[in-house]
Amino acid sequence: MKIPDEIKNSGAETAIVLGSGLGPFAESLEHDFSIGYGAIEGLPASGVPGHAGRFIVARLAGKPILVAQGRVHLYEGWSAHEVVRHVQLMHAAGIKKLLLTNAAGTVNKSFEPGTWMVISDHINLTGHSPLRGGPNFIDMSQVYSPRIRSVFRKAAAEKNIKLHEGVYAAMPGPQFETPAEIRMLQTLGADAVGMSTVAEATQARLLGMEVAGFSCLTNWGAGLSDAALAHEDVTAVGKAAAGQMVELLHAAFPLV
């Protein structure tokens, strides 16, 4: 795919992918350039509410940053190879550090909705890998950078923002999990569950990028409360909690 010159020449070494409801973070930045995914040949465009589907070249704490406002998902019918095309583009454009955000259900009863979790590890239950098709044997011992996690934990403590740390489980979706599946995830050691991020993190590690992941905990997993689950509620809670991540990013970004 052809990388737009404005992205290739931006000088950005860090990129962030924004999950459901987190698009407003992009509006808090000073924009230099934006382009829709559909305008870049070979890049799939999302049709999910809460995912604008565009790249933004912006500035954060005086430094350039590349923002992917939205992503595509396996549950939309895209292959694992297709859902990581934006990661491949960012790497080719010179991105060395990738921050992945998502909206997730909380599986850990101590991690209440409306708070954030920095991902320490993941469990891939989607049945898919973007590395399938070749001998892409990579070490997955530390997918999520301990260094970046430490930077954000310190920033959260200084800003008095609650930031959990835990394991993210990826499910294929698009249906939300059943109560039995939530109990299974608890047994497996998961703290949060969602439908994205893992393929992107895996691709980024193959490309040698330093990765960090953050889950906005938008709802209790099925069976942990009496409330029915709806994507509109997930998006609304994500928007409400986006301000915390904006504050964290402004504090942590200069050290990332």
N, C-alpha and C positions, 0 to 999 in steps of 0.2 A: 504494500500500500504506500501511496505517496504522502509523506508527512508535510503538512503546511509549513512554509518557511517561518511563519510567526511562532510556531511551536518549536521547530528545530533550532531557531536562533534566539530563543527566549533567555537562555542562560540558566534556566531552572534545573536544579539537580534533585529537587524533592517534588513529589506529586501526591495528591490526595484523591481518593475515590469516595464520593459521597453516596450513602445509602438512602433508603426510603425516609422521606420527611426531613432529610438533612440538607436539602438544596439551599435553604435560606443562608447557610454559612457562606456560600459563594457570593451572595449579595452584600456581605459585610466587607468584601475586599475591593481594592482598587483594580478595575479591569483594564488590561491592555489590549486583549483580543479574545474573541470567542468564535467557535465554529461548531455546528451541529455534527453529531456522529454520521448522520446520513449523507453529509457533504464530502465525506472522506471515503473514497472507493475501497471496498473490502472491509469496512468497519460496520458491524451490525448496530442497528438503532433500537433502543428499548421502547416498548409500548406500555410500560407499567406506570400508573399514576405515582407521582412523587419522584420520578426519574426524568429529568429534563432532557438528558441525552445530548450533552455538548461538552466540549473542552473549553476551558477558560485559562488564559494566561493572565496571571494577576500578581499582586505584590502583597506579602505578609511580613510584618516587622522589617520592612525595607528590603526584603529579599524576594526574588522571583519564585513563584510557585505555579505548578501546573495542576489545575483542578479538573477532574473528571466528574461532571455533575450528573450522576446516574450511571447505571450499568445494565447489561443484559444478563439473563438468568437461564439456567438449564430448563426451568419449568415453562419458559416461553417457547420452547422447542429448539433452541440453539444447542449446538454441540459444545462439549467442553473445550474444543479447540477454538470455537467462535467466541465463547464468553471471555477469553483472555486476549483477544486481539488488541484491545486498548492497552493492555499491559505491555505487549510486544511493541506497540507504537511508542509508548512512553520510554521504554528502554532504548529503542533506536534513536529517540530524540535526545538522549543523554541523561535521562532520569536514573539516579543511583539509589534513592531512598523512596520507598512507597508506603504511604499511610492509607490503610483500608478501613473504612467505616461501614457499619451496617445497623439495621434495626433488628433486634433479636428478642425472642421470648426468654424470660428468666426461668431457669430450671432449679437454681439454688434458692431455697426459701429465705436465705439471708440477704439476697440481692434484690432489692425492691424495684419495681418499675419506676421509670423516670430518672434512673441513675445510669452511670456509664461503667463499662468493664473493659479494661485493657486485656487483650487476648494473650495468654501465656503459651497456649498450645491448641491444637484442634483435633477433632475426630471427623474423618470424611466418611459419611454414610450415604453419599449420593450415588455411589456405584460408578462414578466417572472420574477421569483424570485427564488434564490437558496434555500430559506427557505421553499418553498412550500412542503407540505407533512406532516407537523406536526404543533403543536401549538407554533411556534417559534416567539412569540410576543416580539419584542425588540423595545426599544425607538430609534427613528431616528432623534431626535431633533438636535443632534450635531454629525453627522457621521464623519465629517472631523475636526480633532483636532485643536481647536483654538490655543493651545500652539505651535504646530509645524508650523502652518501658521504664527504665530508671529515671530518665529525664522527665517523663510525663507524671510518674508517681510523685516526684519532688515538686513539680509545678502544681499538681493537684493539692498537695499538702500545704503549699504556700498560699494558694488561693482558697483554701478551705472547701474544696470541691470533693465530694465523695467519689472515689475511683476504685472500683473493685478490680480484682485480677483473677482470671479463671480460664477455663477450657470452653471453647466454642465448638458445638457440634453442627455439622452441615447436613441437612436433609434435602431431598430432591424437590418437595413441594409439587404443585402450588398449594395443596391443601395444608391446613395447619395440622399439627400433631394431635394424636389421640391421647387421652390420659394414660393409657397403657404404654404408649411410646415415650411419654415424658418420664414415667417411672423407669423405663429401660434406660433412658439417657442419664437419669440420676445414678442408677446402678453402674453405668459405664464411667461415671466421673465427670460428666458434662455440667457446666454451670449456666450455659446459655445455648439457645438453638436458633438457627436461621437457615436461609436458603441461598447463601452467596459466600463470597470471600475466600473460601478454601482453594478453589481452582486458581484464583488470581494470586494468592500467596504462593502456591506451588509453582506456578509459572515464573513468578518473580524470583524465587529462590534458584530455579534452574538458570536464570539469566544473571545470577550473581547480585541481585538487588538486595538492599537491607530493608526488611519488612517490619511493619508494626500494624496491629489490628485493634479496632475499638468497636465495641458493641453498645449501641444505645438500647438499654433494656426497656422495651416499650409495653410489655404485658407479661402477666403470669402465664406459664405454660398450662395447657389444658389440664383440668383437674385440680389445679392449685388455687383456683378461685371459682366463683359461680358465674363470672362474666363470660359471655360468648365472645369469640375472637373475630375481629373484622379488620381488613386492611386499612380502612379509613381511620380506625382508632390508633393503629400502629403509626400511621403517618402523622396523626395529630400529636401524639406523645413525642414522636421524633422531633417535630417542629418546636415543641415546647422545651425540649431538653437541648436543642441545638445551641442555645446561648452558652451553656456550660462548656461545650466543645470549642466554641469560638474563643472563649476566655482562655481555655487550656492551650489552644494552638498558638494564640498570641504570646502566651508566657513561655511555652516550650520550644516554639519553632526556631528561635535564634540558636538553640543548643542542639537541635536535631542535625 
